[in-house]
């Protein structure tokens, strides 16, 4: 599996993570022999060991930052902690989502017990009605959305999309199975339609202002063509 490099310097490697790739294995993971993690794929392909600066769900594709030395990680993480980094995601959701919406709703933490404040800005870029029935309706409707998380909670965008009744397509945990099946049966698109498209920040070591973006995968490009939607990264 090819991992595309978006940017690199002496401190940082930025790559485009494919769908369904784990960033790294947990220490006691039983899957280590079954699949290579993103960190392992990078070591095989580029020949360097890197250290994750932030998280990206296994099923989510797109831009991820990795430090070239362990001691660089905390400096980059400060960008996230202090809201000094602009993250832009793109998603395909069920139904016609609002033109714009601020989703301010707590999300469960990693321990699944404590809810933490979470804020997401949603903007609808395009929508479509298909003459394909999905229970209980005789047609199906979808929207292309831009999602800007202002906090970084686990599964935040997936949970927030679901909470406003516009779940992401291909999200087995928080989504709508009937629509996911329709996408597979009619178009062959099986992946979660959530893509980390852009990151903008000032480099903490070089002070260079970086505007990074990760190209969409084949499923996305096929969808833009079929639905006649403009690629928001072009």
Backbone as CSV, one residue per row, in Angstrom:
resi,resn,N_x,N_y,N_z,CA_x,CA_y,CA_z,C_x,C_y,C_z
1,UNK,0.846,-1.196,0.000,0.000,0.000,0.000,0.884,1.250,0.000
2,UNK,0.670,2.128,-0.979,1.505,3.315,-1.123,1.015,4.431,-0.209
3,UNK,1.941,5.046,0.528,1.631,6.183,1.384,2.217,7.441,0.744
4,UNK,1.350,8.384,0.372,1.802,9.598,-0.314,2.313,10.625,0.687
5,UNK,3.509,11.147,0.419,4.079,12.215,1.250,3.558,13.565,0.767
6,UNK,3.078,14.388,1.714,2.554,15.715,1.391,3.619,16.783,1.644
7,UNK,4.347,16.610,2.734,5.376,17.594,3.110,6.352,16.921,4.059
8,UNK,7.626,17.332,3.971,8.566,16.916,5.002,9.729,17.889,5.093
9,UNK,10.265,18.000,6.303,11.489,18.754,6.533,12.275,18.000,7.607
10,UNK,13.186,18.665,8.285,14.014,17.980,9.285,13.234,17.542,10.524
11,UNK,12.067,18.163,10.732,11.295,17.917,11.958,10.036,17.087,11.723
12,UNK,9.491,17.188,10.539,8.116,16.777,10.302,7.969,15.949,9.031
13,UNK,7.111,14.936,9.108,6.655,14.217,7.913,5.134,14.286,7.916
14,UNK,4.586,14.758,6.818,3.133,14.838,6.680,2.722,13.925,5.534
15,UNK,1.813,12.971,5.791,1.406,12.017,4.763,-0.109,11.977,4.618
16,UNK,-0.554,11.351,3.540,-1.976,11.155,3.270,-2.330,9.717,3.661
17,UNK,-2.993,9.568,4.797,-3.331,8.228,5.301,-4.522,7.647,4.531
18,UNK,-4.378,6.434,3.991,-5.527,5.804,3.326,-6.598,5.380,4.340
19,UNK,-7.806,5.117,3.837,-8.865,4.539,4.679,-8.407,3.198,5.238
20,UNK,-8.942,2.841,6.391,-8.775,1.504,6.981,-7.322,1.130,7.273
21,UNK,-6.543,2.140,7.632,-5.171,1.900,8.080,-5.034,2.455,9.485
22,UNK,-4.608,1.601,10.398,-4.381,1.985,11.786,-3.100,2.804,11.853
23,UNK,-3.109,3.906,12.623,-1.897,4.729,12.718,-0.778,3.928,13.371
24,UNK,-1.073,3.326,14.509,-0.082,2.447,15.155,-0.805,1.396,15.987
25,UNK,-0.161,0.289,16.223,-0.745,-0.795,17.010,-0.654,-0.493,18.499
26,UNK,-1.690,-0.891,19.222,-1.602,-0.843,20.686,-0.564,-1.873,21.117
27,UNK,0.005,-1.667,22.287,1.100,-2.543,22.743,0.716,-4.015,22.757
28,UNK,-0.517,-4.309,23.136,-0.932,-5.707,23.260,-1.925,-6.104,22.161
29,UNK,-1.842,-5.409,21.015,-2.768,-5.701,19.922,-2.548,-7.109,19.370
30,UNK,-3.670,-7.770,19.087,-3.586,-9.118,18.507,-3.453,-9.069,16.988
31,UNK,-3.584,-7.860,16.420,-3.598,-7.749,14.958,-2.231,-7.442,14.364
32,UNK,-1.204,-7.349,15.193,0.103,-6.920,14.707,0.590,-7.787,13.538
33,UNK,0.359,-9.081,13.628,0.813,-9.980,12.560,-0.082,-9.891,11.322
34,UNK,-1.316,-9.430,11.500,-2.294,-9.450,10.410,-2.217,-8.248,9.483
35,UNK,-1.805,-7.091,10.006,-1.822,-5.877,9.191,-0.684,-4.948,9.605
36,UNK,-0.190,-4.216,8.644,0.846,-3.224,8.918,0.183,-1.900,9.280
37,UNK,0.698,-1.248,10.304,0.199,0.071,10.690,0.804,1.137,9.778
38,UNK,0.269,2.349,9.864,0.811,3.460,9.080,2.293,3.674,9.401
39,UNK,2.643,3.622,10.683,4.043,3.832,11.076,4.949,2.751,10.475
40,UNK,4.456,1.515,10.449,5.236,0.423,9.858,5.370,0.584,8.345
41,UNK,4.284,0.975,7.689,4.314,1.180,6.234,5.302,2.281,5.855
42,UNK,5.335,3.347,6.662,6.267,4.452,6.409,7.710,3.985,6.590
43,UNK,7.941,3.193,7.627,9.303,2.699,7.876,9.773,1.810,6.726
44,UNK,8.848,0.988,6.198,9.181,0.109,5.071,9.424,0.936,3.805
45,UNK,8.537,1.909,3.560,8.550,2.650,2.298,9.610,3.750,2.255
46,UNK,9.703,4.521,3.339,10.593,5.686,3.343,11.878,5.403,4.117
47,UNK,11.818,4.398,5.001,13.019,4.008,5.730,13.315,4.832,6.963
48,UNK,12.262,5.496,7.512,12.476,6.265,8.739,11.423,5.911,9.788
49,UNK,11.808,6.069,11.043,10.880,5.856,12.153,10.293,7.211,12.513
50,UNK,8.957,7.271,12.601,8.290,8.535,12.923,7.352,8.354,14.115
51,UNK,6.933,9.503,14.686,6.148,9.492,15.916,4.880,10.323,15.712
52,UNK,3.698,9.740,15.966,2.449,10.460,15.703,2.280,11.676,16.616
53,UNK,1.812,12.768,16.020,1.585,14.014,16.747,0.121,14.124,17.173
54,UNK,-0.771,13.574,16.368,-2.211,13.612,16.677,-2.843,12.331,16.142
55,UNK,-4.152,12.180,16.371,-4.849,10.945,15.997,-5.667,11.129,14.717
56,UNK,-5.866,10.029,14.037,-6.810,9.952,12.927,-7.395,8.552,12.995
57,UNK,-8.724,8.454,13.031,-9.377,7.148,13.120,-8.895,6.223,12.013
58,UNK,-8.911,4.937,12.288,-8.553,3.930,11.287,-9.333,4.141,9.986
59,UNK,-10.639,4.385,10.089,-11.487,4.451,8.900,-11.420,5.797,8.177
60,UNK,-10.876,6.827,8.840,-10.775,8.158,8.239,-9.523,8.264,7.384
61,UNK,-9.652,8.890,6.226,-8.497,9.111,5.362,-8.006,10.550,5.524
62,UNK,-6.800,10.793,5.017,-6.347,12.170,4.932,-5.073,12.507,5.671
63,UNK,-4.923,13.784,5.918,-3.666,14.382,6.335,-3.336,14.076,7.800
64,UNK,-2.117,13.655,8.031,-1.676,13.382,9.402,-0.224,13.821,9.555
65,UNK,0.068,14.397,10.719,1.409,14.904,11.015,2.168,13.908,11.882
66,UNK,3.428,13.679,11.530,4.281,12.743,12.257,5.635,13.403,12.487
67,UNK,6.143,13.294,13.710,7.428,13.904,14.042,8.573,12.953,13.715
68,UNK,9.704,13.530,13.303,10.859,12.710,12.939,11.713,12.331,14.153
69,UNK,11.512,13.041,15.252,12.176,12.696,16.517,11.135,12.767,17.630
70,UNK,11.250,11.887,18.607,10.270,11.839,19.695,10.204,13.172,20.443
71,UNK,11.376,13.837,20.582,11.405,15.091,21.357,10.724,16.254,20.640
72,UNK,10.392,16.097,19.355,9.691,17.158,18.629,8.174,17.096,18.835
73,UNK,7.674,15.957,19.299,6.224,15.725,19.345,5.500,16.787,20.166
74,UNK,5.978,17.070,21.379,5.254,17.963,22.285,5.115,19.371,21.722
75,UNK,6.137,19.827,20.991,6.098,21.179,20.411,4.993,21.285,19.361
76,UNK,4.837,20.241,18.560,3.754,20.232,17.565,2.391,20.037,18.237
77,UNK,2.354,19.215,19.293,1.085,18.987,19.988,0.543,20.265,20.626
78,UNK,1.442,21.173,20.990,1.012,22.457,21.561,0.124,23.230,20.591
79,UNK,0.358,23.047,19.286,-0.481,23.710,18.282,-1.937,23.275,18.428
80,UNK,-2.138,21.976,18.668,-3.488,21.436,18.835,-4.085,21.879,20.164
81,UNK,-3.290,21.775,21.223,-3.756,22.137,22.571,-4.169,23.609,22.640
82,UNK,-3.414,24.473,21.963,-3.656,25.922,22.038,-4.494,26.457,20.877
83,UNK,-5.139,25.540,20.131,-5.977,25.929,18.983,-5.235,26.807,17.984
84,UNK,-3.973,26.452,17.722,-3.161,27.219,16.771,-3.079,26.487,15.425
85,UNK,-3.940,25.521,15.232,-3.924,24.755,13.983,-5.342,24.678,13.427
86,UNK,-5.484,24.939,12.154,-6.796,24.923,11.501,-6.961,23.592,10.783
87,UNK,-7.957,22.798,11.199,-8.215,21.487,10.595,-9.502,21.552,9.774
88,UNK,-9.447,21.075,8.556,-10.645,21.051,7.712,-10.861,19.637,7.178
89,UNK,-12.039,19.097,7.489,-12.427,17.768,7.027,-13.564,17.911,6.015
90,UNK,-13.728,16.870,5.206,-14.852,16.813,4.283,-15.584,15.492,4.495
91,UNK,-16.918,15.540,4.422,-17.711,14.336,4.636,-18.911,14.295,3.710
92,UNK,-19.442,13.096,3.512,-20.712,12.913,2.804,-21.699,12.389,3.829
93,UNK,-22.822,13.086,3.971,-23.802,12.731,5.000,-25.163,12.417,4.392
94,UNK,-25.962,11.713,5.177,-27.343,11.393,4.789,-28.197,12.656,4.885
95,UNK,-29.081,12.841,3.900,-30.040,13.940,3.950,-29.464,15.269,3.496
96,UNK,-30.325,16.301,3.541,-29.898,17.659,3.213,-29.517,18.355,4.514
97,UNK,-28.244,18.516,4.746,-27.761,19.147,5.970,-27.985,20.659,5.899
98,UNK,-27.957,21.345,7.057,-28.147,22.804,7.058,-27.032,23.508,6.277
99,UNK,-27.332,24.700,5.753,-26.310,25.471,5.032,-25.080,25.684,5.910
100,UNK,-25.325,26.016,7.160,-24.238,26.130,8.130,-24.807,25.850,9.514
101,UNK,-23.976,25.295,10.375,-24.447,24.956,11.718,-23.250,24.845,12.663
102,UNK,-23.436,25.353,13.873,-22.457,25.160,14.939,-22.971,24.031,15.825
103,UNK,-22.216,22.956,15.911,-22.620,21.805,16.725,-21.817,21.859,18.027
104,UNK,-22.511,22.223,19.091,-21.877,22.374,20.407,-22.499,21.320,21.317
105,UNK,-21.863,20.166,21.404,-22.446,19.040,22.126,-21.333,18.160,22.700
106,UNK,-21.404,17.838,23.983,-20.340,17.027,24.598,-20.209,15.657,23.942
107,UNK,-18.989,15.153,23.932,-18.678,13.841,23.353,-17.936,13.033,24.406
108,UNK,-18.225,11.727,24.465,-17.557,10.861,25.434,-16.064,10.807,25.170
109,UNK,-15.295,10.782,26.257,-13.843,10.692,26.142,-13.408,9.287,25.802
110,UNK,-12.093,9.094,25.790,-11.540,7.793,25.413,-11.935,6.690,26.396
111,UNK,-12.207,7.079,27.647,-12.610,6.063,28.632,-14.104,5.755,28.559
112,UNK,-14.823,6.470,27.670,-16.260,6.232,27.406,-17.144,6.466,28.634
113,UNK,-16.622,7.174,29.630,-17.421,7.468,30.826,-17.656,8.970,30.962
114,UNK,-16.613,9.742,30.786,-16.699,11.183,30.986,-16.990,11.892,29.666
115,UNK,-18.044,12.730,29.667,-18.328,13.556,28.492,-17.494,14.831,28.555
116,UNK,-16.944,15.217,27.396,-16.142,16.437,27.336,-16.743,17.384,26.311
117,UNK,-16.606,18.678,26.576,-17.121,19.687,25.648,-16.526,19.481,24.260
118,UNK,-17.361,19.645,23.226,-16.894,19.463,21.847,-17.637,20.435,20.934
119,UNK,-16.893,21.033,20.018,-17.459,22.051,19.132,-17.018,21.797,17.694
120,UNK,-17.995,21.765,16.778,-17.722,21.551,15.353,-18.510,22.569,14.534
121,UNK,-17.874,23.138,13.523,-18.571,24.010,12.575,-18.832,23.218,11.303
122,UNK,-20.073,23.239,10.845,-20.469,22.517,9.634,-20.913,23.505,8.566
123,UNK,-20.494,23.240,7.334,-20.922,24.047,6.187,-21.271,23.089,5.052
124,UNK,-22.439,23.248,4.459,-22.847,22.382,3.353,-22.370,22.967,2.028
125,UNK,-21.696,22.133,1.241,-21.115,22.566,-0.031,-21.958,22.163,-1.238
126,UNK,-22.674,21.034,-1.135,-23.474,20.537,-2.267,-24.452,19.490,-1.759
127,UNK,-25.507,19.255,-2.521,-26.404,18.135,-2.182,-27.001,17.535,-3.448
128,UNK,-27.647,16.374,-3.256,-28.188,15.644,-4.406,-29.351,14.760,-3.949
129,UNK,-30.341,14.615,-4.827,-31.419,13.651,-4.629,-31.265,12.560,-5.682
130,UNK,-31.230,11.307,-5.233,-31.095,10.173,-6.157,-32.415,9.419,-6.250
131,UNK,-32.728,8.926,-7.441,-33.939,8.119,-7.629,-33.662,6.670,-7.223
132,UNK,-33.056,6.505,-6.077,-32.756,5.175,-5.544,-33.430,5.077,-4.174
133,UNK,-34.388,4.164,-4.010,-35.082,4.083,-2.727,-34.198,3.531,-1.615
134,UNK,-34.314,4.136,-0.443,-33.700,3.625,0.777,-34.769,3.730,1.853
135,UNK,-35.092,2.606,2.474,-36.183,2.581,3.459,-36.027,3.698,4.481
136,UNK,-37.137,4.383,4.795,-38.520,4.171,4.341,-38.919,5.052,3.160
137,UNK,-37.962,5.635,2.432,-38.283,6.598,1.384,-38.051,6.015,-0.011
138,UNK,-38.726,6.618,-1.012,-38.580,6.121,-2.382,-37.444,6.817,-3.128
139,UNK,-36.814,7.788,-2.480,-35.628,8.444,-3.025,-34.589,8.530,-1.907
140,UNK,-33.376,8.972,-2.255,-32.352,9.150,-1.224,-31.636,10.481,-1.443
141,UNK,-31.289,11.154,-0.338,-30.688,12.488,-0.415,-29.371,12.517,0.363
142,UNK,-28.409,13.248,-0.191,-27.073,13.313,0.422,-26.502,14.713,0.295
143,UNK,-25.579,15.030,1.209,-24.914,16.332,1.189,-23.412,16.164,1.332
144,UNK,-22.694,17.052,0.677,-21.243,17.174,0.851,-21.024,18.284,1.867
145,UNK,-20.300,17.979,2.937,-20.115,18.957,4.007,-18.640,19.213,4.281
146,UNK,-18.363,20.432,4.727,-17.049,20.806,5.248,-17.191,20.876,6.763
147,UNK,-16.326,20.182,7.469,-16.395,20.106,8.931,-15.116,20.681,9.531
148,UNK,-15.281,21.647,10.429,-14.132,22.267,11.086,-14.229,22.021,12.586
149,UNK,-13.463,21.064,13.108,-13.504,20.807,14.548,-12.716,21.867,15.312
150,UNK,-13.335,22.412,16.361,-12.657,23.395,17.209,-12.111,22.737,18.477
151,UNK,-12.479,21.477,18.671,-11.912,20.652,19.740,-11.496,19.329,19.103
152,UNK,-10.760,18.502,19.824,-10.241,17.274,19.230,-10.641,16.031,19.996
153,UNK,-11.934,15.808,20.145,-12.413,14.638,20.885,-12.433,13.399,19.992
154,UNK,-12.358,12.249,20.632,-12.393,10.986,19.898,-13.733,10.828,19.158
155,UNK,-13.669,10.529,17.880,-14.856,10.318,17.033,-15.761,11.556,16.979
156,UNK,-15.209,12.730,17.283,-16.041,13.936,17.396,-16.906,14.204,16.170
157,UNK,-16.309,14.195,14.981,-17.068,14.549,13.775,-18.118,13.499,13.450
158,UNK,-17.785,12.255,13.708,-18.731,11.165,13.449,-19.926,11.249,14.403
159,UNK,-19.644,11.528,15.667,-20.707,11.643,16.674,-21.566,12.876,16.407
160,UNK,-20.921,14.001,16.133,-21.671,15.242,15.904,-22.551,15.157,14.667
161,UNK,-22.061,14.539,13.593,-22.888,14.374,12.385,-24.128,13.546,12.697
162,UNK,-23.928,12.489,13.468,-25.037,11.622,13.849,-26.037,12.350,14.751
163,UNK,-25.514,13.181,15.652,-26.384,13.888,16.613,-27.343,14.863,15.938
164,UNK,-26.966,15.392,14.769,-27.870,16.310,14.065,-28.666,15.583,12.970
165,UNK,-28.689,14.240,13.076,-29.468,13.380,12.158,-28.961,13.416,10.719
166,UNK,-27.667,13.712,10.551,-27.033,13.644,9.231,-25.748,12.832,9.359
167,UNK,-25.892,11.520,9.646,-24.691,10.702,9.866,-23.851,10.564,8.602
168,UNK,-22.565,10.348,8.809,-21.635,10.156,7.696,-21.888,8.814,7.009
169,UNK,-21.757,8.800,5.701,-21.929,7.570,4.931,-20.703,6.671,5.151
170,UNK,-20.973,5.396,5.382,-19.894,4.432,5.599,-19.452,4.325,7.043
171,UNK,-20.203,4.963,7.953,-19.852,4.917,9.373,-20.656,3.807,10.049
172,UNK,-20.026,2.648,10.213,-20.724,1.473,10.757,-21.146,1.675,12.206
173,UNK,-20.438,2.525,12.933,-20.737,2.705,14.362,-21.836,3.732,14.617
174,UNK,-21.775,4.864,13.942,-22.714,5.960,14.219,-23.652,6.256,13.048
175,UNK,-23.533,5.512,11.960,-24.246,5.855,10.735,-25.559,5.128,10.521
176,UNK,-25.983,5.096,9.272,-27.250,4.489,8.861,-26.929,3.330,7.921
177,UNK,-27.111,2.124,8.406,-26.730,0.917,7.664,-27.415,0.829,6.306
178,UNK,-28.685,1.242,6.232,-29.436,1.145,4.971,-28.773,1.968,3.864
179,UNK,-28.309,3.162,4.214,-27.661,4.027,3.216,-26.270,3.508,2.869
180,UNK,-25.577,2.970,3.873,-24.245,2.400,3.614,-24.348,1.241,2.620
181,UNK,-25.357,0.397,2.812,-25.572,-0.751,1.910,-25.907,-0.265,0.494
182,UNK,-26.726,0.787,0.411,-27.079,1.343,-0.900,-25.827,1.822,-1.643
183,UNK,-24.909,2.493,-0.934,-23.676,2.987,-1.559,-22.830,1.821,-2.083
184,UNK,-22.769,0.747,-1.307,-21.982,-0.427,-1.711,-22.623,-1.106,-2.917
185,UNK,-23.941,-1.355,-2.831,-24.634,-2.115,-3.886,-24.721,-1.359,-5.202
186,UNK,-24.909,-0.033,-5.140,-25.098,0.745,-6.368,-23.812,1.327,-6.944
187,UNK,-22.843,1.599,-6.083,-21.631,2.286,-6.549,-20.333,1.553,-6.208
188,UNK,-20.398,0.582,-5.292,-19.185,-0.130,-4.892,-18.300,0.659,-3.939
189,UNK,-18.860,1.709,-3.304,-18.092,2.539,-2.369,-18.294,2.008,-0.954
190,UNK,-17.239,1.491,-0.360,-17.355,0.819,0.948,-16.751,1.608,2.099
191,UNK,-15.956,2.610,1.804,-15.218,3.305,2.861,-16.034,4.376,3.558
192,UNK,-15.575,4.764,4.729,-16.157,5.899,5.444,-15.852,7.167,4.656
193,UNK,-16.890,7.957,4.384,-16.697,9.208,3.651,-16.396,10.346,4.625
194,UNK,-15.217,10.269,5.222,-14.697,11.338,6.079,-13.217,11.472,5.755
195,UNK,-12.830,12.671,5.317,-11.461,12.889,4.826,-10.884,14.145,5.460
196,UNK,-9.718,13.991,6.092,-8.997,15.136,6.654,-8.284,15.825,5.498
197,UNK,-8.866,16.897,5.004,-8.406,17.490,3.755,-7.321,18.536,3.885
198,UNK,-7.390,19.374,4.953,-6.449,20.491,5.060,-5.958,20.682,6.488
199,UNK,-4.715,21.147,6.593,-4.159,21.611,7.862,-3.404,22.908,7.579
200,UNK,-3.644,23.896,8.431,-2.942,25.175,8.291,-2.387,25.576,9.649
201,UNK,-1.088,25.895,9.685,-0.459,26.262,10.957,0.897,26.896,10.708
202,UNK,1.403,27.514,11.752,2.752,28.083,11.711,3.711,27.062,12.318
203,UNK,4.726,26.681,11.549,5.688,25.651,11.971,6.394,26.105,13.252
204,UNK,6.313,25.310,14.327,6.879,25.760,15.610,8.398,25.874,15.632
205,UNK,9.083,25.264,14.668,10.550,25.341,14.636,11.049,26.337,13.586
206,UNK,10.443,26.312,12.403,10.926,27.175,11.314,10.129,28.472,11.178
207,UNK,8.947,28.529,11.841,8.012,29.667,11.756,7.365,29.812,10.377
208,UNK,7.624,28.861,9.484,6.988,28.883,8.155,5.487,28.616,8.313
209,UNK,4.669,29.404,7.615,3.219,29.179,7.630,2.905,28.128,6.567
210,UNK,2.368,26.996,7.020,2.106,25.875,6.120,0.612,25.747,5.814
211,UNK,0.292,25.572,4.545,-1.072,25.286,4.088,-0.993,23.933,3.384
212,UNK,-1.310,22.879,4.114,-1.146,21.519,3.590,-2.498,20.925,3.224
213,UNK,-2.528,20.117,2.166,-3.774,19.428,1.836,-3.505,18.038,1.278
214,UNK,-4.467,17.142,1.547,-4.364,15.737,1.143,-5.400,15.447,0.065
215,UNK,-4.958,14.924,-1.066,-5.866,14.605,-2.171,-6.881,13.540,-1.759
216,UNK,-8.034,13.579,-2.415,-9.073,12.589,-2.166,-8.715,11.247,-2.810
217,UNK,-9.259,10.169,-2.237,-9.043,8.820,-2.764,-9.946,8.562,-3.977
218,UNK,-9.776,7.381,-4.579,-10.543,7.022,-5.787,-12.047,7.034,-5.550
219,UNK,-12.501,6.533,-4.380,-13.939,6.536,-4.066,-14.505,7.949,-4.126
220,UNK,-13.796,8.872,-3.505,-14.235,10.267,-3.488,-14.285,10.841,-4.910
221,UNK,-13.241,10.617,-5.681,-13.188,11.179,-7.032,-14.303,10.606,-7.901
222,UNK,-14.590,9.312,-7.709,-15.694,8.671,-8.426,-17.027,9.294,-8.020
223,UNK,-17.188,9.563,-6.717,-18.423,10.167,-6.212,-18.608,11.581,-6.773
224,UNK,-17.546,12.380,-6.776,-17.657,13.740,-7.333,-18.129,13.696,-8.783
225,UNK,-17.613,12.729,-9.526,-17.986,12.608,-10.940,-19.445,12.161,-11.088
226,UNK,-19.842,11.132,-10.335,-21.213,10.589,-10.441,-22.260,11.604,-9.977
227,UNK,-21.945,12.320,-8.887,-22.916,13.250,-8.299,-22.802,14.652,-8.899
228,UNK,-21.812,14.857,-9.782,-21.567,16.161,-10.385,-21.309,17.224,-9.315
229,UNK,-20.478,16.856,-8.346,-20.081,17.777,-7.276,-18.670,18.266,-7.543
230,UNK,-18.424,19.518,-7.227,-17.083,20.094,-7.403,-16.147,19.573,-6.297
231,UNK,-14.956,19.183,-6.692,-13.938,18.762,-5.731,-13.498,19.990,-4.936
232,UNK,-13.736,20.032,-3.623,-13.431,21.250,-2.854,-11.934,21.499,-2.648
233,UNK,-11.082,20.548,-3.048,-9.638,20.738,-2.902,-8.967,21.168,-4.205
234,UNK,-9.766,21.393,-5.241,-9.195,21.794,-6.542,-9.391,23.280,-6.748
